[in-house]
Amino acid sequence: MKKWIVIAGAAAILSSVLAFSFISSASSLDTAPISNRLAEKGVIVKSMSMSGKVLQVGIQSEGTDQMTPEDIKAIRNIRNEIRSGSNKILGIKDLKVKFSGKQGKVIYDSTINDITAIPDFVKKPEVKLDDLNVKSFLSKGLSDQGLTVSKLEISKSPLEGNLVNMVIQQVDLAKVNDSIPEIEMIISKLNESSGTGITQYDLSIQDKTGQLIVFLTADLVYRDFYWWQSPILNGDTWTKSKPRDPSTAPLASERPAIPASSPE
């Protein structure tokens, strides 16, 4: 059975929300360059401060009481920025991110420890092909599995290796969640067998009308997966787990990546 790597505590970010009171810690270290670089990527930082080795980031969401696909993209941009190596002077070890909805309600609150640590078991994918061949190999791999590719773009990852931006059309909603681990498997196999060097990918799954059903961003080096999905899926997720209920479950801190059983 194929092993999957997940971040403990990372769950589908759906309609569930978490309440919090954001406390900003003063810091003598200048975090403005990080805020400015994130702003260039469309991530508007509401607040940012350092407390010891913990970077605390507050983001204003366009959602009212739910995360949006753009919020998921913001999470990836924040993580990429901290992991890029340009922020070593700050000595960031842990990252705490909070999103506030339009009415001020906190809709996401999460901490990841050792944000720049790569799990020991990870073998970084090697880039042995040019972008055109990477696209050709991946396009064929997806098509061979009966997946309809509406868009497929290859670019350089902000960290290292290749970044894939793809849009898959899935007419049968019952197959949406099963297609997500299938796509990861295709990419992992191509990395191993063909040197496609894909380290990150953004996956959008649309229905036949073009409506977004799932947006997922994945990092195959740091082994984290974050996604938004439409309520049309009724809370069923590709990990076969349900979103955490904020009324019964405590806030959870994320841990370094650990192996988990296959969701298949």
C-alpha positions as CSV (number, residue, x, y, z in Angstrom):
1,M,0.0,0.0,0.0
2,K,1.4,3.4,-1.0
3,K,2.5,5.5,1.9
4,W,1.4,9.1,2.1
5,I,3.1,11.9,3.9
6,V,0.9,14.5,5.6
7,I,1.3,17.2,8.1
8,A,-0.3,16.2,11.4
9,G,-3.0,18.6,12.2
10,A,-3.4,19.8,8.5
11,A,-7.0,19.2,7.5
12,A,-9.3,20.3,4.6
13,I,-10.0,23.9,5.1
14,L,-13.8,23.9,4.5
15,S,-16.6,25.7,6.3
16,S,-15.3,24.9,9.8
17,V,-13.8,27.9,11.5
18,L,-11.7,28.5,14.6
19,A,-12.2,31.3,17.0
20,F,-9.2,33.2,18.4
21,S,-8.0,36.5,19.7
22,F,-4.9,37.7,17.8
23,I,-2.1,39.0,20.0
24,S,0.7,40.8,18.3
25,S,4.1,40.7,20.0
26,A,6.5,43.6,19.5
27,S,9.8,42.8,17.9
28,S,13.0,44.7,17.4
29,L,13.6,42.8,14.2
30,D,12.5,44.3,10.9
31,T,9.8,42.1,9.3
32,A,8.8,44.8,6.7
33,P,10.9,43.2,3.9
34,I,8.8,39.9,4.3
35,S,5.6,41.9,4.2
36,N,6.7,43.8,1.1
37,R,7.6,40.7,-0.8
38,L,4.4,39.0,0.1
39,A,2.5,42.1,-1.0
40,E,4.2,41.8,-4.4
41,K,2.6,38.3,-4.6
42,G,-0.9,39.7,-3.7
43,V,-0.8,38.7,0.0
44,I,-1.8,41.6,2.1
45,V,-0.4,41.2,5.6
46,K,-2.6,42.7,8.4
47,S,0.1,42.2,11.0
48,M,3.5,40.6,11.4
49,S,5.8,40.3,14.4
50,M,8.5,38.2,15.9
51,S,8.2,36.6,19.4
52,G,11.4,34.8,20.1
53,K,11.9,32.5,17.1
54,V,8.2,32.5,16.2
55,L,7.0,34.6,13.3
56,Q,3.3,35.6,13.8
57,V,1.4,36.6,10.7
58,G,-2.1,38.0,10.5
59,I,-3.9,38.0,7.1
60,Q,-7.2,39.6,6.1
61,S,-9.4,37.2,4.2
62,E,-12.0,38.1,1.6
63,G,-14.2,35.4,3.1
64,T,-16.8,36.2,5.7
65,D,-16.6,33.1,7.8
66,Q,-14.9,30.6,5.5
67,M,-11.5,30.4,3.9
68,T,-11.3,31.1,0.2
69,P,-9.1,29.5,-2.5
70,E,-7.0,32.7,-2.5
71,D,-6.3,32.2,1.2
72,I,-4.9,28.8,0.4
73,K,-2.6,30.4,-2.2
74,A,-1.6,32.9,0.5
75,I,-0.6,30.1,2.9
76,R,1.7,28.7,0.2
77,N,3.2,32.1,-0.6
78,I,3.9,32.7,3.1
79,R,5.6,29.3,3.5
80,N,7.6,29.7,0.4
81,E,8.8,33.2,1.5
82,I,9.9,31.9,4.9
83,R,11.6,28.8,3.4
84,S,13.3,30.8,0.7
85,G,16.5,31.4,2.7
86,S,16.2,35.1,2.4
87,N,15.0,35.4,6.0
88,K,17.7,33.6,7.8
89,I,18.7,36.8,9.6
90,L,15.5,36.7,11.5
91,G,16.2,33.2,12.8
92,I,12.6,32.0,12.2
93,K,11.9,28.6,13.6
94,D,8.2,28.4,13.9
95,L,5.4,30.0,11.9
96,K,2.0,31.1,13.3
97,V,-0.6,32.2,10.8
98,K,-4.1,33.6,11.5
99,F,-6.7,34.6,9.0
100,S,-9.6,37.0,9.9
101,G,-12.9,37.1,8.0
102,K,-14.5,40.3,6.7
103,Q,-16.5,40.7,10.0
104,G,-13.4,40.2,12.2
105,K,-14.0,36.5,13.0
106,V,-10.9,34.3,13.0
107,I,-11.4,31.6,10.4
108,Y,-8.0,30.0,10.5
109,D,-5.3,29.7,13.2
110,S,-2.4,27.3,12.8
111,T,1.2,27.0,13.9
112,I,3.9,24.9,12.2
113,N,7.0,24.0,14.1
114,D,10.4,23.9,12.4
115,I,9.1,25.6,9.2
116,T,12.4,25.3,7.3
117,A,13.1,21.6,8.3
118,I,12.9,19.0,5.5
119,P,11.9,15.6,6.7
120,D,14.8,13.1,6.8
121,F,13.0,10.6,4.6
122,V,12.5,13.0,1.7
123,K,14.5,12.5,-1.5
124,K,14.4,15.7,-3.4
125,P,13.2,15.3,-7.0
126,E,15.9,15.9,-9.6
127,V,15.3,18.1,-12.7
128,K,16.6,16.2,-15.7
129,L,14.2,17.5,-18.3
130,D,13.4,20.9,-19.8
131,D,10.0,22.4,-19.2
132,L,8.6,21.2,-22.6
133,N,9.4,17.6,-21.8
134,V,8.2,17.9,-18.3
135,K,4.9,19.1,-19.6
136,S,4.8,16.4,-22.3
137,F,5.5,13.6,-19.8
138,L,3.0,14.9,-17.2
139,S,0.3,15.5,-19.8
140,K,0.6,11.9,-21.1
141,G,0.6,10.5,-17.5
142,L,-2.6,12.3,-16.6
143,S,-4.4,11.5,-19.9
144,D,-3.4,7.9,-19.6
145,Q,-5.4,7.7,-16.4
146,G,-8.4,9.2,-18.0
147,L,-8.0,12.7,-16.6
148,T,-9.1,15.6,-18.7
149,V,-6.5,18.4,-18.5
150,S,-7.8,21.9,-19.2
151,K,-4.6,23.7,-18.3
152,L,-1.0,22.6,-17.6
153,E,1.8,25.1,-17.0
154,I,5.4,24.3,-15.9
155,S,7.6,27.0,-14.2
156,K,10.4,27.2,-11.8
157,S,9.4,26.7,-8.1
158,P,10.1,29.7,-5.8
159,L,12.3,27.3,-3.8
160,E,13.8,24.7,-6.1
161,G,12.8,22.3,-8.8
162,N,9.6,22.7,-10.9
163,L,6.2,24.1,-10.1
164,V,3.1,22.8,-11.9
165,N,-0.1,24.7,-12.3
166,M,-2.8,22.5,-13.6
167,V,-6.6,22.5,-14.1
168,I,-8.4,19.2,-14.3
169,Q,-12.0,18.9,-15.4
170,Q,-14.0,16.2,-13.6
171,V,-17.5,15.6,-14.8
172,D,-18.2,12.9,-12.2
173,L,-18.2,14.5,-8.8
174,A,-18.0,11.1,-7.1
175,K,-14.5,10.7,-8.6
176,V,-13.1,14.1,-7.5
177,N,-11.6,13.0,-4.2
178,D,-10.2,9.7,-5.7
179,S,-8.5,11.7,-8.4
180,I,-6.4,13.8,-6.0
181,P,-4.2,11.0,-4.6
182,E,-4.1,9.5,-8.1
183,I,-2.6,12.8,-9.5
184,E,0.0,12.9,-6.7
185,M,1.0,9.3,-7.5
186,I,1.4,10.1,-11.2
187,I,3.7,13.1,-10.3
188,S,5.8,11.1,-7.8
189,K,6.3,8.2,-10.3
190,L,7.4,10.6,-13.0
191,N,9.8,12.3,-10.6
192,E,11.4,8.9,-9.9
193,S,11.4,7.5,-13.4
194,S,11.8,10.4,-15.7
195,G,13.4,13.3,-13.8
196,T,10.5,15.7,-14.1
197,G,11.8,17.4,-10.9
198,I,8.3,18.5,-9.7
199,T,8.6,19.8,-6.2
200,Q,5.4,21.8,-5.9
201,Y,2.1,21.8,-7.7
202,D,-1.2,23.8,-7.6
203,L,-4.2,21.7,-8.6
204,S,-7.6,23.1,-9.5
205,I,-10.4,20.6,-10.2
206,Q,-13.5,22.0,-12.0
207,D,-16.8,20.6,-12.9
208,K,-18.2,20.5,-16.5
209,T,-19.3,24.2,-16.2
210,G,-15.9,25.4,-15.1
211,Q,-16.9,25.9,-11.4
212,L,-14.1,25.3,-9.0
213,I,-14.6,22.2,-6.8
214,V,-11.2,21.8,-5.2
215,F,-8.0,23.9,-5.1
216,L,-5.0,22.2,-3.6
217,T,-1.4,23.3,-3.2
218,A,1.2,20.7,-2.5
219,D,4.9,20.8,-1.6
220,L,6.6,17.4,-2.2
221,V,9.8,18.4,-0.4
222,Y,8.4,19.8,2.8
223,R,5.5,17.4,2.4
224,D,2.6,19.7,3.2
225,F,-0.8,19.8,1.4
226,Y,-3.4,22.5,1.8
227,W,-6.7,22.8,0.1
228,W,-10.1,24.4,-0.2
229,Q,-13.1,22.5,-1.5
230,S,-16.6,23.3,-2.4
231,P,-19.5,22.5,0.0
232,I,-20.9,20.5,-3.0
233,L,-18.6,17.6,-1.8
234,N,-20.6,17.5,1.5
235,G,-17.5,17.5,3.7
236,D,-16.0,14.3,2.1
237,T,-12.3,14.8,1.6
238,W,-9.5,13.0,-0.4
239,T,-7.8,12.0,2.9
240,K,-11.0,10.2,3.9
241,S,-11.2,12.3,7.0
242,K,-13.7,14.9,8.2
243,P,-12.8,18.5,8.9
244,R,-12.1,19.3,12.6
245,D,-15.2,20.6,14.4
246,P,-14.1,23.7,16.3
247,S,-16.9,23.2,18.9
248,T,-15.4,20.0,20.1
249,A,-11.7,19.9,19.0
250,P,-9.0,22.1,20.5
251,L,-6.7,24.2,18.4
252,A,-3.9,22.0,17.1
253,S,-0.3,22.9,16.3
254,E,1.1,21.3,13.2
255,R,4.1,18.9,13.6
256,P,7.0,18.0,11.3
257,A,5.9,15.7,8.5
258,I,5.3,12.1,9.5
259,P,4.3,9.0,7.5
260,A,0.6,8.2,7.5
261,S,-1.4,5.4,6.1
262,S,-2.6,5.7,2.5
263,P,-6.1,7.3,2.2
264,E,-6.9,5.1,-0.7
